[in-house]
Amino acid sequence: MVKQRSDRSQEVLGAVLGVVRTMAGAVVGGGIALAFVIGAVASGPHESDPWGE
C-alpha cells in the first residue's frame, strides 16, 4: 500500500516537473526570440521598420 502511494506521488511529481520544465523552456525561448526581434528593430534602419513607426 505504501509503495503504491509512493509510486503514484513519483508519477505526479514527474508530471508536474515536466509541465514546469516545458513552461520554463517556452518562456526562455520566447524571451530570447523577443530579444532578437527588439535588437533587430533597434539596430536596423528605421525606414525598413515592419510596423512603419
Short mmCIF file of the C-alpha atoms (twelve columns), coordinates in Angstrom:
data_MODEL
# 
_entry.id   MODEL 
# 
loop_
_atom_site.group_PDB 
_atom_site.id 
_atom_site.type_symbol 
_atom_site.label_atom_id 
_atom_site.label_alt_id 
_atom_site.label_comp_id 
_atom_site.label_asym_id 
_atom_site.label_seq_id 
_atom_site.Cartn_x 
_atom_site.Cartn_y 
_atom_site.Cartn_z 
_atom_site.pdbx_PDB_model_num 
ATOM 1  C CA . MET A 1  0.000  0.000  0.000   1 
ATOM 2  C CA . VAL A 2  2.731  2.437  0.963   1 
ATOM 3  C CA . LYS A 3  4.797  1.501  -2.094  1 
ATOM 4  C CA . GLN A 4  1.812  2.074  -4.385  1 
ATOM 5  C CA . ARG A 5  1.214  5.511  -2.897  1 
ATOM 6  C CA . SER A 6  4.885  6.431  -3.260  1 
ATOM 7  C CA . ASP A 7  4.857  5.327  -6.910  1 
ATOM 8  C CA . ARG A 8  1.776  7.442  -7.532  1 
ATOM 9  C CA . SER A 9  3.364  10.516 -5.936  1 
ATOM 10 C CA . GLN A 10 6.509  9.969  -8.025  1 
ATOM 11 C CA . GLU A 11 4.292  9.884  -11.121 1 
ATOM 12 C CA . VAL A 12 2.508  13.109 -10.167 1 
ATOM 13 C CA . LEU A 13 5.792  14.797 -9.271  1 
ATOM 14 C CA . GLY A 14 7.274  13.747 -12.608 1 
ATOM 15 C CA . ALA A 15 4.270  15.130 -14.488 1 
ATOM 16 C CA . VAL A 16 4.388  18.435 -12.600 1 
ATOM 17 C CA . LEU A 17 8.127  18.782 -13.195 1 
ATOM 18 C CA . GLY A 18 7.599  18.028 -16.878 1 
ATOM 19 C CA . VAL A 19 4.979  20.759 -17.182 1 
ATOM 20 C CA . VAL A 20 7.106  23.269 -15.269 1 
ATOM 21 C CA . ARG A 21 10.142 22.435 -17.399 1 
ATOM 22 C CA . THR A 22 8.116  22.834 -20.595 1 
ATOM 23 C CA . MET A 23 6.692  26.178 -19.458 1 
ATOM 24 C CA . ALA A 24 10.114 27.436 -18.396 1 
ATOM 25 C CA . GLY A 25 11.560 26.383 -21.752 1 
ATOM 26 C CA . ALA A 26 8.788  28.191 -23.603 1 
ATOM 27 C CA . VAL A 27 9.291  31.353 -21.553 1 
ATOM 28 C CA . VAL A 28 13.061 31.313 -22.065 1 
ATOM 29 C CA . GLY A 29 12.691 30.582 -25.789 1 
ATOM 30 C CA . GLY A 30 10.107 33.340 -26.165 1 
ATOM 31 C CA . GLY A 31 12.290 35.784 -24.266 1 
ATOM 32 C CA . ILE A 32 15.289 35.030 -26.465 1 
ATOM 33 C CA . ALA A 33 13.197 35.400 -29.638 1 
ATOM 34 C CA . LEU A 34 11.758 38.669 -28.356 1 
ATOM 35 C CA . ALA A 35 15.248 39.961 -27.554 1 
ATOM 36 C CA . PHE A 36 16.395 39.128 -31.088 1 
ATOM 37 C CA . VAL A 37 13.407 40.929 -32.613 1 
ATOM 38 C CA . ILE A 38 13.899 44.007 -30.424 1 
ATOM 39 C CA . GLY A 39 17.622 44.026 -31.203 1 
ATOM 40 C CA . ALA A 40 16.995 43.729 -34.951 1 
ATOM 41 C CA . VAL A 41 14.405 46.519 -34.950 1 
ATOM 42 C CA . ALA A 42 16.527 48.791 -32.738 1 
ATOM 43 C CA . SER A 43 19.745 48.331 -34.751 1 
ATOM 44 C CA . GLY A 44 18.157 48.231 -38.212 1 
ATOM 45 C CA . PRO A 45 17.337 51.298 -40.296 1 
ATOM 46 C CA . HIS A 46 14.013 52.795 -39.305 1 
ATOM 47 C CA . GLU A 47 12.883 53.003 -42.925 1 
ATOM 48 C CA . SER A 48 12.593 49.210 -43.049 1 
ATOM 49 C CA . ASP A 49 10.659 49.017 -39.762 1 
ATOM 50 C CA . PRO A 50 7.872  46.489 -40.464 1 
ATOM 51 C CA . TRP A 51 5.468  48.386 -38.179 1 
ATOM 52 C CA . GLY A 52 6.040  51.653 -40.053 1 
ATOM 53 C CA . GLU A 53 6.612  53.728 -36.946 1 
# 
